[in-house]
Amino acid sequence: MEAKTPKASKSIMTDLVLPSETNPLNNLFGGELLARMDRAASIAARRHSRRIVVTASVNHVAFNRSIPLGSVVTIEAKVSRAFTSSMEVYLDVWIEDRESGECIKANEAIYTFVAVDETGRPVKIPPITPESDLEKERYEAALRRKQLSLVLAGKMKPSEASELKALFE
């Protein structure tokens, strides 16, 4: 299988925050943002694998900045690392300043997807070849995050988590 770059999976979704999507403080509901991120991430995962994909986990979400009513929100998703059948998708969430048009990073998240066949069984996917410094950084960190997740789930012995051990040596 030929490797792909993260930009081949890039998915960008831009939308407006409407009144029905806000909490009593007139900010976008966190759950609404999670749903939008899940859709953007699934498109990126499907672009990478060219298969049916399912959300396996939401590994990290940082709600760093509230997103007010009327904001233009852009979610950018790219596959940061591919494993055998699973892939990590890194998401950046931007809000556009209403007056200047400047984009400000509001949030970020990391989702994991698994590529499956028509019966729901995992299938092999192409590897990733990162290009930019940021892509390389996210690629390397993805293996540490996977090992940590496996250790916490009891599916890997801490002594076998070589990438995590290297952080502390």
Sequence and secondary structure as in RCSB ss.txt:
>XXXX:A:sequence
MEAKTPKASKSIMTDLVLPSETNPLNNLFGGELLARMDRAASIAARRHSRRIVVTASVNHVAFNRSIPLGSVVTI
EAKVSRAFTSSMEVYLDVWIEDRESGECIKANEAIYTFVAVDETGRPVKIPPITPESDLEKERYEAALRRKQLSL
VLAGKMKPSEASELKALFE
>XXXX:A:secstr
   B GGGG EEEEEE  GGGB TTSBB HHHHHHHHHHHHHHHHHHHH SEEEEEEEEEEEE S  BTT EEEE
EEEEEEE SSEEEEEEEEEEE TTT  EEEEEEEEEEEEEE TTS B     B   SHHHHHHHHHHHHHHHHHH
HHTTSS GGG HHHHHHT 
